[in-house]
Amino acid sequence: MLHDALERYPTRTELRTVLAVCLFGVGNWSAAWAEYEGRLSDPRVNRHLISTDRPRWQGEDLAGRTILLQSEQGFGDTLQFVRYAPMVKARGGRVILRTPPVLLSLMQTVAGVDAVVSDATAAPAFDVHLPLLSLPRIFDTQIDTVPAAAPYVTPDPDMVTRWRERLGGNSGPGMSVGLVWQGNPGHLNDQRRSIRLDLLRPLLDCPGARFVSLQIGRGREQLADFDDRILDTGAQIDAASFADAAAIIGNLDLVISIDSAIAHLAGAMGKPVWILLANGSDWRWLRDRNDTPWYPQARLFRQARPGDWAEVIGRLNCELRSLAGAGSALPAEPIADPITNSALKMTVPHDEGDALVCDALFVEACRQHRAGKPDRAAKLFEHVLSLDHGHINTLCNLGAIELGFGHHERAYTLLQTAVAAAPNLAPARIALADVLIATHRTEQAVAQYRKAVELTPTSVDAHAAYANALRKLGRDEQPSGMHADMVKRQLHQHYRKALELAPASDALHAQYALALCELGDLDNAMPHFLAATKINQQQSSEFYESLGRACAARGNSQGAEISLKHAVALDPRRVTAHCALADVYLMLERPDEASASFHEALAIDAASTAALHGLQRTLTAQRNTVINGLS
């Protein structure tokens, strides 16, 4: 649709930027970077760039020439994309960076930059130029080739020392956490990304954590309501430079920030940073991830629903308590499992180096897991546990991997340890419940799912996990301690609640549709089938087989044929889909095609009862066709 709009309105260059954002969202980065060049026709962008008749650099060798790299858009953009300077320098030539005055001192620490000039002054002579955000296109950056080595920006060592003294020498116990809650009010998205400091109040009760404000300008006045619970550094920060902010961050263990320039600064310095993101956040943070290839030390805390910061901060609070070693007290009842008891008694001395190593290893393990390398991820998670036996997130993630491997008891041990150490962490309880379901301890599993929902009543994941488990219990006829009618009522209740919280989730619509089909409620299943495909047509073979069967049962043979052909195309070895398609052919009085489909099923599973019986019905239909023809 956007391509059509661009053809009809070629001068509407803002459409190219919208198209680029969509392409980033679907992972087509090469095309996205090309379309993102359309931003340079936007007055809000090109007003930052000098007007010149010198050519834009296209990636050729620079030997003997000078290139001018130009900052554009916000301070965060400069901090994020100056990482490419060493790669430009590697092409030869002299590299000059033109940047806002507030970033001058920091940009002078970037490798590969020969000179830094203020964008408030005239630029020196140069041969070619390029805006910073065009560099990823030149180097054809993909999601797995982002140059992510950090730090690539460093604070002044003397300033770091001075700020250490001002901050009290970091001599106290626990960790130091920097906070940023509001951004530049001139930012187009500021109303959605900024929050009130009061929303962060739950964090302040975290034992083992000291909080430092990195807020400058608007928003700093809110500190008056917090007495001395947050150290206010604003009065001593030079607002005309990021140098002080960098020096303060150099003394911190962690930065918690909205999507702001300070978040990018912490990431560029290689500092662990947790970033709070509004629903539908900027393209650079991608979708459905809690990490980012741009900053390996960063973690993303996304809104599940627009405007719902309370749920985000609730999750972040649990993670902070885990990181600070301030998890809730262990339950009073003893844990019977001896391995779990042993693990809970283990203690490892924590120093700042271990914390940083653990954080880096954890991020890399998550990356390997997403890349489809669970063996490698498991080894990295084990390494984290060798440094910190109580690392809650690692216990949960490794437990899930072990469950996938079929190592049920090992998974149970890890997740029971996690739940015992952090009993209010709903994801840990959900993961433990999944293990209990797999090992047929269904009543215990149901109790864990219920507790997860109780802890996070507005969590889509909690309601969906419980509903999916109830579906499995009903399908497998496992005893759950509930009457069958109660299982059905609870299943409907939690699917509907999950969809109320996330109405645009195709996965939820698909899961509920499949559950309704299994319950024989085809009429109510159809709207959810249609909703799922309207949002995303890329569904599973099981989904399209069930949709085809539902269409057939409702007399829609054409829809049934289309859906079942799609199911077979997605999974050519799905015997039940071949048989269902053959049944539709019989219904349409096309016995030859039915015979071919039943034979396809038998080629996969020669003992398939459905295919064998179906083939007998087909032969009968073919004989009847011949007899009718003769008569």
N, C-alpha and C positions, 0 to 999 in steps of 0.2 A: 504494500500500500504506500509506503514512504517512497519507494522507487518510482511509483506512478506519479505521486505528488511532485517529486523532483523533476520529472519529465514535463509535467504541465506547468510548473512554476520554477524554472531553473534559476531565477534571481533570488528565490527565497532560500538563501544560504543557511539560515538557521535550521532548515530541515535536514541538512547534511549532518549537523551536530546531533540532532535527535536520532538520525539513522545510525550514527557512530555509536551512540549510547546503547541502542538496541543490539548492534553487532557485538559490542563488548559483552552484553548480557548473555548472548548465545555462544560466546567463545570464539568468534571469528575475528581475532585480533588484527590480522593483516588488513582485512577490509575495513575494520573499525579505524585503525590509524590513518588510513587513506582518507576516509570520510571526515575524520576529525580535523583535517586541514581546513574544512569549511569554516571553522571558528575564526580563522584569520580575517574573514570578511565582516565579522561582528565588530561594530565600533567599540564595544566594551572591552574587546581584546586588543584590537590594533591601535587603540590610543596609547597603549603601553609601549608600542614598538616605534622605533625611529623610522622615518621615511627615507628610503635610500634607493639609488639605482643599481646598487651592488647586487649580484645574484645571490639567491638562496643556495646554501650548500646542499648537494645531492648525495654526499657520501664519498666523493672521490678523494684521492690522495691530496694532502694539504701541504706537502713539503715546500718550504720557501714562501708560504702564504700565511696570512693572519685571518682567523675566523672570529667573528663576534657572536657570542651566544647571548640571547636576550631573554631576560625574565619577562613573564607575562602573567596576567590574571593575579592570583593571590600569593601571599608569602609562602603558604603551604605548598603551592605548585612549584615554586622555586626550590624549596627545600627537598621536595620529592624527586625532581627531575634533574637536579644538578649532579646526581649520581653518574650521569652519562659523560661528564667532563673527561675522566681518564680515558674513556673509549674514543672520544674525539681526538684527544692528544695523541693517541696511538696511531692516528692517521697522519701524523707529522704536523709541522706548522706551529704557529703561536696561537694560543687560546686566550681570548679576552672575554670576561663575563660582565655583562651590564645588568645591574641589580638594584633594587630599592636601597636607599641609604641604611635602613634598619638592619639589613642583612650583610652589609659590607664586611665587617670584621669576621663573621663566621664563614663567609664565602672565600675568604683568603686562606682558610685552612683546607680547602678542597683540593685533592690531588688532581693534577692535570690542568689546573688553571694558572696561567702565567701572570695575569693581571686582572684586577677587579675594579670596575668603575661604577660610579653612581649613575642611576638613570635620571638624576637631576642635573647632570652636567653633560657637556658635549662629548660624544664618543670619539676615541682616537681613530686613526686611519685603520681600515680593514679591507680585506679582499672579498670575503664572502660572509654571509651571516645566516643565522637560523634561530627561530624562537625555541626555547627549551623544550616545550611540549611536542615539538616536531621530531625530536631526537629518537623516540621509540620507533617511529616509522622508518627512519634512516637505518636503524639497526635491526629492523623487523622483529621487534620484541614480541615474544609469545608468553603465555601464562607460565611456562616452565623455563623460560630463558631470561626472566627479569634479573638485571644485575643487582643482587641483593646484599653484597658485602657491606657490612657496617661495623664500626662507624666510618662514615665518610665526611662527617662534620664534627669538629672537636672544639670544646670551649677553651678559653685562655686558662692555662694552669694556675697563674697567679690569682685570677678571679675566682677560680674554684676553691683555692685555699682560703681566700678572704670570706667567701660565702660559707665555707665550712665553719669558720669561727662564728659568723653571725647566726648560723643555724644551731649553734650549741655544740659544735664539734662532733655531732653524731655519736656522742659518747653513751647515750642512753640505750637501753635494750630495745629490741624490736626493729621494725623496718620503717623507713621514711617514705611517705607517699605524697606526691604532688597532685593537686587538684585544679582542674579548669572546668568551669561550668557554662561560661558564655563566650561567644565569639564576636567577631566584628559585626556590629549591627548593620553595616552597609552590605553585608553578604546577602545575596538573593534568597538563600535558604536558611537564614539565621533564625527565623521564627520557629522552624521545625527542628533545627539541630541544637539550639541552646536550651538550657533548663534552669530552673531555680535552684540555688544552692540548698535550699531546704529539702529538696528531694534526696540529696546525698547524706542527710542526717543519719540514716541507719548505719552508714559506714563508720561513723565516728565512735561507735560503741565497740569496735573491733579491738580486742586486747592485742597487744604486741604491735600496734601500728601508731605512728605519729604522722600528723597531716600538716602539709605546707601548702599555702595558697600560691599558685602561679598566675592568679587572675590580675590583669591590668585593666584599668579603665572601668567601663560599665560592668556592673555585676559585683565589683569589689565592695560596694556599700553594704551588700548583704551579709558580710562577715560580722557586722555589728551585733547580729543576733546569736553569735556563737562564742562569745567571750573569748577565752584563750584556747578553745578546743582545736582551732586551726591557726597555725602561725601565719600571720599576714606579712608578706614580704613586699607588698606593692609599693609602699612608700620609699623603699630603698632601691627599686628597680628603675633603671633608665628606660623610659618608655620609647625613647628614640632609637633603641638598639635591642636586638635579641641576645646580646652578649651576656647580660645578667641572667636572663632566663636559662640560657645554656649552662652557665656556671652553677646555678641552683640545681638544675636537673642532674648535673655531674655529681651532686652530693646525695641524690635520692636513689632509692631501691626500685621505685615503681612510679609511673605517672598514670593517673586516671583522668581522661579528658573526653570532652565531646569532640566531634570532627572539627579540628581547629589546626592552626599553624603550629601550636605547641605540640600537638600530637605528632605532626610530621617532624618537628625538631627532635623530639625524643626518639622517634624511629630512626632518623638520620644519625643520631648519636649512638645507636645500638642499645638504647635503654629499654627495658621492658615497659611497654605502654599498653594500657587497656582503653579501647576507644568505644564510646557509646554512640551508636548509630541509629538515626531515625529510620522508620519503616520507609523503604524505597529510597535508600541513601545513594550517594554519588556513585557514578559508574566505576570509579577506581577501586571500590571495595567489593566489587563483584556481587554474587548472590549466594545466599545459603551457605556461607562459610563463617567460621569463627577465627580464621587466620587470614593473612594476606601475603601474597608473594612479594609485595613491595618492602615489607618490614618483618623479617623472621621473628623478631622479639615481640611483635604486637599480637594482641588478641582483640577480637571484635565482639561486642555485645550488642546484638541487634534487637530492635523492637519487633515483637511478633504482630502487634497491632498498632496502627497509627496513633500516636499520642500517649501510648501506654509505657511511660518511663518506670512506673513502680515495679513492674514485673522484671524489667531489665536490671534495675538496681538491686532487686532481690537476688537475682542470679549472681550478679557481680559481688554482692555482699558475702554470699556463701563461698565464692572462690577466693575472696580476699581473706576470709577467716582461715581457709585451708592454707593459703600461701603464707600467712603470718603465723601459722602454727597455733591458731586460736579456735580450732574446731570445737563444737559443742561437747559437753562431757559425755563419757561413755554411758550407755544404758546400765541401769542397776542390775538387771538380770545377767548372770554369767553366760558366756558363749560356750556352747558345748564343744565346738570343733577345736581340737587341740592345735592344729596348724594356725588357725585364726588367732587363738589366744597367744601363741608364740609371736606371730607377726605384730600384734598390738603392743607387745611388751618391748619390741625392738626400738631403740632410740639411736639416732645418729646425730653427732654434733653438726649444727648448721652454721655456716659462715656465708658471707655475701657471695664469695666465689661459687660455692655449691649451689646457691639459689639461682644464680645466673646460668650456670651449666645446666641445672635441671630444667629451667625455663626453655633454654635453647634446644635441649634434647627432646623435650616434650613437643615443641613445635615441629621439629623435624620428624618425629615419630608420627604425628598426625598427618604430616604431608605424605610420608611414605604409605600410610594406611589408605589415604584417599587415592593415591596413585596405584592402588591394587597390589601393594607389596606387604601383606600382613606379616610375613616372616621377618622381614627387615624391621617393620614397625615394632613387632613384639620384642626384638632384641634391644631396640632403643628404649622402649618402655621399661624393660628389665634393668637397663643401665640407670634410668632415673630412680627406680626403686632401690638400687644398690647405694645411691646417695641419700635418698629420702624415703624410708620405708612407709611413711604415712602420706605420700603424695596422692591426694584423693583423686584428682583427675586421671592420673596414671593408673591407679587401681581400677577405676571404672573402665577406661579405654582398654587396658590389657585384659580385663575380665571379659569384655565384649569380644575381643579377638579370640581368646581361649574358648569361648562359647562357640564361635564360628568354626574353630578347629575341632570341635566335639570333645574338648577336654573339660567336661562338665564340673568335676570336682575342683579342679584348679580355678575355674571361673568362679565357682561358688565361694571358695576361700578368699579370693581377691575382693569380690563384691560384698561379701559379708563383712570383711575388714573395713571397706569403705563406708558401709552403712553404720557400722558400730562407731567409727570415728566421726562421721558427719550425719547423724540421724535425721537432720532436717533437709538433707540434700535429696530432692525428689528424683533427679536422674539416676542417682546411685540405687535408689529403691526400685526404680523401673527396670534397670539392668539386672538387679538381683532377682526380681520377679520373673524376668525372661528365662533365667537359668532354672529357677524353680519349676517353671512350666515345662522346660525341656527335660527335666528329671522327674516329671509326673508328681511333684509335690504341690499339687494345684491349690489346696486350701491355703498353704503358706504363701503361694504366689498371689492369690486374690487379696490376701491381707496386705501385701506389699504394694500392689497397685492401688488399693483403696487409700493407703497411707500417703502415697505419692499425690493422689488427687486432693486429699485433705490438706496437704502441705502447700500445694500450688493449684488452687481451684480454678485459676484462669490460665493454666498451662495447656496449650493444645496438645503437646507431646504426652502429657499425663493422661488426659482423657482418651486420646487416640490409642495409646499403648494398652490401656485397660480394655477398651472396646475390642481391639484386635485380639487380645488374649481371650476375651469372652467368646469371640467368634471361633477361635481355635478350640476352646473347651467344648462348645456346642457341637462342632464338626467332628471332633475326635471322641465325643461322649466321655470325656474324663470327669470323674467326680470332683465337684468344686465346693461342696458344702452348701450349694444353693439349689433350689428347685429349678427345673428346666424353664418354667415360665418366668422365674426371677432372673435367670441368665438372659433371656430374651429382653426383658424390660430394661435391665441394666445396659445391655448392648445398645439398644436404641437410645437410651438416655445419654450415654457417653459419646456415641457417634454424633448425635445431634448437638451436644454441647461443644464438641470439638469443631463442628461445622459452623456453629454460631460464632465461635472465636476466630475461625479462619475460613470464611465462606468461599474464598478464591483458591482453596487447596484442591487441586485435581486429585492428588493422592487420597485425600480423605473421601471425596465423592466416590472414587473408584473402590476403595475398601468397603464403604457402606453399601454400594451397589452389589458387590460380590456377596457381602453378608446377607443382604435382603434376598438375593437369588437362592442362597443356601437355605434360607427360611421359607422359600416358596412364594415370597411376596414380590412377584415380578412387576406388578403395576407400580409399586412404590420404588422399585429398583430403577426403572427406566429413566425418571428425571435425573437421578444421580449419574447414570451412565452418560446421559446427554450432557450434563454439566461438566463432567470430567473431560469429555472429548472436546467440548467447546473451549475449555481452558488450555488443554494440551492433548493433542491427538496421539502423542507418543506414549501409549499405554502397553501393558504386558500382553503376552499371548493368552494368558488365563483370562484377562479382562475381555478381550475380543471374543474368546470362545463363549464366555458367559453371556456377553451381549448378544451374540448370534443365537444362542439357545433361547434367550428371553424373547428375541424377535420372532423366532420360529414358533414358540409357544403362543405368542400373541397373533399369529397368522401373517406376520410380515416376512414372507419368504425372501423377498428381494434384499431387505436389510440383513436377514440372517445369512444369506449367501455372501454378501459383501464382508460382513464382520468375520465370518468363519474362514474365508479365504485369507483375510488379513492375519488371523490367528495362526494359520498354517504357514504363511510367509514369514512371520516372526519366529516361529519355532517349528521347523519342518518335521521334527521328531515327536510332536505332540499327538499321540495316538488318539486321545479323546476328541481333539479338534477335527482330525480326519474323519472320524466316525460321525461326528455331529454334522459335518459338511455333507457327508454321504447321505445322511437321513434327510437333509434339506433337498438334495437332488431327487431322492425318492418321492418326497412330497411334491416336487415340481414335475414328476413323471419323466425324469431323465435317468433311467436305470443304468445306462452305460457309464455315465459320469459317476454315479453312485458306486458302481462296481470298481472303477478305477481308484476312488478314494478309500474304499474298504481294503483294497489290495495294498495301497500305500500304508495303511495302518498295520496290516499283517506283515509287511516287509520290515516294519520296525519292531513289532511284537507279535510273533507267530501264534502266541497263546491268547491273544486278546479275544475275550468272550464276546464283547460288543461287536468287534469286526467280523468274527465268524458267524454270529447270528445275523448280523446285518447283510453279510454276503448271501446267506440263504434266502433272506427276504428279497434281495436284489434278483437272484436267479428266478424266484417265483414271479416277480414283476416282469422280468424279461420274457418268461414263458407266456404270461398272460398277454403281453404285447404282441407276441407272435401269433397266439391263438386268435386274438381279436382281429389281427390283420388278415388271417386266413378266412375268418368268418365274414 
